[in-house]
Amino acid sequence: MKRISLALALAGTSAFLVAVFLTVTDIVLRSFSGMTVYGLTDIVTLCTMIGAMLAIPRGFAAEEHVAVDVFTARMPLRAQNVCALVAALLALIFLAAVAWFGFQQMMREYAYGDRSQSIGIPMIFYWLPLVTGMAVAALANLWLVVRYARAVFGK
Amino acid sequence: MSAPLTGVVGLVALLALISIRVPVAIAMGVVGVVGGIYINGWFSLGFVLGSQPFVTSSSYSLSVIPLFVMMGAFASRAGLSASLYQALHALIGHWRGGLASATIGACALFGAVCGSSLATAATMARVAVPEMTGIGYDRRLTSGALAAGGTLGILIPPSIIMVIFALLTEQSIGRMFLAGMIPGVLAALLYITTVTILATLRPDWAPRMQRVHGENRLAALRMMSPILGLFLVVMGGIYAGIFSPTEGAGVGAFGAIVLAGLRGSLNRQVIRDALVETASTTAMLFMILIGTSVLQFFIETSTLPRVIVDWIGTLGLSATGVIVLILVIYIILGCFLDSLSMMLITLPLVFPIVQEMGIDPIWFGVLVVSVVEVGLITPPLGMNLYVIASSVPNLRFETVAAGVVPFLLADFVRIALLVAIPALSLFLPNLLM
């Protein structure tokens, strides 16, 4: 799961590089020729969605999301594992719910044919990274639930 | 149970979940969903989970966050921090406590292109500690200066926390950046003053260095030029109206990549590491923003902010009194909560009060960022203290915590000045925008 989520994060973050180079190209073009990169705002927003959302599963798989361990660090190992199990279960439920309701909303917007404002990118392309990121993040937490359940309840 | 009481119970539940190591974003999301269902019924679930995360994360203005993060990630790996430290070492290393002051100066300048306190502290620790230790600096002074200097990364613009504050409260990012300029410089000067006082009182803590002369000082200035150039291009471009803050972040990231390339440090491993850091930080920030958006819906529908505003009205406090009260609560919370989470959890409650009292939101933003910064170096949960302790072999957390105490005093002096003299924050934005 760590490898898959890392690969997904790296693929997604490459979209930021696209955003960087298009932004610089746009500034250079409009400074020297009066031309612009058509629909830059829409494209950069899409790149941000892709990069940020596809990176979220890695944060869970690597347990890098912000958490406070000042109290749990002093607990016995079994109690720490119970806390980690609860955390992963809650994350699994929340992320799966966001993915599910997001998927439903995405399909509604797809049916309506919603598009972005300036160059008309179908909104489904903005929804896909969010739904994918949340679904894979839920899977990452399912993996954590299994791992910590084994640690708490034995095999 | 009344809606405001549900809001209070929700916040208590939130703190309970955070204390058992549930990720802050998930804790906010879960409490927001459960509280929202309790107050508004099941029909709110589809709206909250189906729309809020998307609306929050699909805004163009949010693109500024990953781009500034990427700029810092590449700048950290381009070897700019080492050049900066060496340059300041040559320029002010002969002062009383000169190396510690050079560390703080380098943190301030590096923070200006990095935007992250933790990255600034970790990067500068790798560069400064071996040199300061080798010369015989006391470990408390070394680690205290590094931990405190690292916090300058979020006060001196461009700062990611300022961007988040501005986006959440619908303020101008440009005005926020300008407002942080003087307080950031003031913070650096107060830290350097603290070093000088410590070095005067305890000369054995900070052995003096030989002065560097002539050509070497010019060479030192030249070493600083890439990082200063990047800062001036980004900030100058934003304030000259050549590009927006988001575009400025893109230019900054591009500049950091080019600088890394020019210095020959842009290999496959560096690119991969920088992208992984960008991914991790961006994911963490976006997940917290999503959690905040869900929690915010619950807090707003609980009407708890309205009740608090009314209650504060009955206390008869002045605007300054309210600000002091809020800051004291923030400083206490900052000892136990992650700084960014603390800001995001409390803003939906606190910002309506600030608006109701007619307090300038930009001034308030600078004060909040300042106390968030203090939270990074207050034990037991000052993240910078952990970063420094884990970056240096055989350095105990307690040593870092003891070393940072004098710098905390400097922080309190600065916050008092910022509260007493709002112009320190508002002069530049009012002058230039």
Contacts between the chains, C-beta under 8 A, distances in Angstrom:
chain1	res1	chain2	res2	distance
A	6	B	276	7.3
A	9	B	276	7.0
A	9	B	279	4.0
A	9	B	280	7.7
A	9	B	283	7.1
A	10	B	272	7.2
A	10	B	275	5.7
A	10	B	276	6.9
A	10	B	279	6.9
A	12	B	279	6.8
A	13	B	66	8.0
A	13	B	275	4.5
A	13	B	276	7.7
A	13	B	278	5.4
A	13	B	279	4.4
A	13	B	282	7.6
A	14	B	275	7.2
A	16	B	66	5.1
A	16	B	67	6.8
A	16	B	70	5.6
A	16	B	253	7.6
A	16	B	275	8.0
A	16	B	278	6.3
A	16	B	282	7.8
A	17	B	70	8.0
A	17	B	275	8.0
A	19	B	63	6.5
A	19	B	66	7.9
A	19	B	67	6.7
A	19	B	250	6.5
A	20	B	67	6.4
A	20	B	70	6.8
A	20	B	250	5.0
A	20	B	253	4.7
A	20	B	254	5.2
A	20	B	257	7.5
A	21	B	254	7.1
A	23	B	67	7.6
A	23	B	246	7.6
A	23	B	247	5.3
A	23	B	250	3.2
A	23	B	251	7.0
A	23	B	254	7.6
A	24	B	250	6.1
A	24	B	251	6.1
A	24	B	254	4.6
A	26	B	247	7.5
A	27	B	242	7.2
A	27	B	243	5.6
A	27	B	247	6.1
A	27	B	251	6.6
A	31	B	242	7.5
A	41	B	60	5.1
A	44	B	60	6.5
A	44	B	63	5.0
A	44	B	246	7.2
A	44	B	250	7.7
A	45	B	58	6.3
A	45	B	59	7.3
A	45	B	60	4.6
A	45	B	63	6.3
A	47	B	63	7.5
A	48	B	57	8.0
A	48	B	60	7.9
A	48	B	62	6.2
A	48	B	63	4.3
A	48	B	66	6.0
A	49	B	57	6.5
A	49	B	58	5.8
A	51	B	66	5.7
A	51	B	278	7.8
A	51	B	279	7.3
A	51	B	282	6.4
A	52	B	57	6.4
A	52	B	62	7.9
A	52	B	66	6.2
A	52	B	282	5.0
A	52	B	283	6.6
A	52	B	286	4.3
A	53	B	57	7.0
A	53	B	286	7.3
A	55	B	279	3.8
A	55	B	280	7.1
A	55	B	282	5.6
A	55	B	283	3.8
A	55	B	286	7.9
A	56	B	283	4.6
A	56	B	286	6.7
A	56	B	287	5.6
A	58	B	279	6.2
A	58	B	280	6.9
A	58	B	283	6.4
A	59	B	280	6.3
A	59	B	283	4.0
A	59	B	284	5.7
A	59	B	287	6.4
A	60	B	23	7.8
A	62	B	280	7.4
A	64	B	280	5.3
A	64	B	283	7.6
A	64	B	284	6.5
A	65	B	23	4.0
A	65	B	24	7.5
A	65	B	25	6.0
A	65	B	26	7.6
A	65	B	283	7.5
A	65	B	284	5.6
A	65	B	287	5.8
A	66	B	23	6.4
A	66	B	24	4.8
A	66	B	25	7.1
A	66	B	284	5.8
A	66	B	288	6.4
A	66	B	338	5.1
A	66	B	340	7.0
A	66	B	341	5.9
A	67	B	18	7.6
A	67	B	21	4.9
A	67	B	22	6.8
A	67	B	23	4.7
A	67	B	24	6.5
A	68	B	18	5.2
A	68	B	19	6.5
A	68	B	21	6.5
A	68	B	24	7.3
A	68	B	336	7.5
A	68	B	337	6.7
A	68	B	338	6.2
A	68	B	381	6.7
A	69	B	21	5.2
A	70	B	336	7.0
A	70	B	380	5.4
A	70	B	381	5.3
A	71	B	19	5.0
A	71	B	20	7.3
A	71	B	21	7.8
A	72	B	19	7.9
A	72	B	20	6.3
A	72	B	21	4.5
A	80	B	21	7.8
A	83	B	20	4.5
A	83	B	21	5.0
A	83	B	22	7.9
A	84	B	21	6.7
A	86	B	20	6.5
A	86	B	22	6.9
A	87	B	20	7.2
A	87	B	21	5.7
A	87	B	22	4.3
A	87	B	23	6.4
A	87	B	26	6.9
A	90	B	17	7.4
A	90	B	22	5.7
A	90	B	26	5.5
A	90	B	27	7.7
A	90	B	30	5.3
A	91	B	22	7.6
A	91	B	23	6.4
A	91	B	26	4.5
A	93	B	30	7.6
A	94	B	26	5.5
A	94	B	29	4.7
A	94	B	30	5.4
A	94	B	33	7.0
A	95	B	26	7.9
A	97	B	33	7.2
A	97	B	45	7.8
A	97	B	49	5.2
A	98	B	29	7.6
A	98	B	49	5.1
A	98	B	53	5.4
A	98	B	290	7.5
A	100	B	49	7.8
A	101	B	45	7.1
A	101	B	46	5.5
A	101	B	49	4.0
A	101	B	50	3.7
A	102	B	49	7.2
A	102	B	50	6.0
A	102	B	53	6.6
A	102	B	54	6.4
A	104	B	46	7.3
A	104	B	50	6.1
A	105	B	46	7.8
A	105	B	50	4.0
A	105	B	51	6.3
A	105	B	54	7.0
A	126	B	54	7.6
A	126	B	58	5.4
A	127	B	54	6.7
A	130	B	53	6.5
A	130	B	54	5.7
A	130	B	57	6.6
A	130	B	58	7.7
A	134	B	53	7.6
